[in-house]
Amino acid sequence: MDERVQKVLSRWGIAARRQVEQLIQQGRVEIDGAVAYLGQKVDPAAVQISVDGAVVNPVECPARIYLLMNKPRNVISTCDDPQGRRTVFDLLPLTLYQGQGIHPVGRLDAESTGALLLTNDGNLTFYLTHPRHHIAKTYHVWVEGYPSPQALKQWQQGVLLEGQRTLPANISILKSHSDHRTLLEIVLKEGRNRQIRRIAEQLGHPVQTLHRIAIGSISLQSATQPRLESGCYRPLTNFEIGFLKSQIDLTSKNLSVDEECRA
């Protein structure tokens, strides 16, 4: 069965779908000795695919790895950083990720902290980061001042960012501090660039700290898992992996072929 080459390499764990697309655009992927092009369809059982001159053999592809990390502040959630800043891979042993195709699923800002998934499951990354996917993410956010009920209602119902209204959000006050700040719990089902920070600024309550505590049912601390300290990571449980794969099934049913091609 023919599949797009970027999907094949992502499924084999070479890299995340976006990264594979970059490899193809850079001319680093070949199919039977000819340079591949983005969107090219192949029968992976009938062709020889190579990356940077090395033949990719699916039999030798690494086993699937699923990790949860508690990302510290001032750590970049990318595979590498041209500016030489510290990345999440500096927190992992080299033997765990070298040659394994591990990558972050989405991003947290450098100044933000908390739950971040890492995997070499390209299909999972593609579906969980697709714009049509709405997996709930829970944040604890300290903001300046004391947001009024009207401001919180506006946030809950959706706010215009660059001409597009955000999806409804669940927001509750956890704590108000005497030094003019408030701790909010915010549950979002979308992940637009610096969304929480931009909305908080727009409403007059700039973010002081932002910490993601959970991605769906996967939490930094639960009844079955000890608290994950800052800078540490752990493998996902079978139940958590099952939850993520159930999201792929739910999302893939809502994607048309054209949407998947554009993503």
Buried (B, 14 or more C-beta within 10 A) or exposed (E): EEBBBBBBBBBBBBBBBBBBBBBBEEEBBBBEEEEBEBEBEBEBEEBEBBBEEEEBEBEEBBEBBBBBBBBBBEBBBBBEBEEEEEBBBEBBEEEEBEEBBBBBBBBBBBEBBBBBBBBBBBBBBBBBBBEEBBBBBBBBBBBBBEBEEEBBEBBBEBBEBEEEEBEBBEBEEEEEEEEEBBBBBBBBBBBBEBBBBBBBBBBEBEBEBBBBBBBBEBBBEBEEBEEBEBBEBBEBBEEBBEBBBEBBEEBBEEBEEEEBEEB
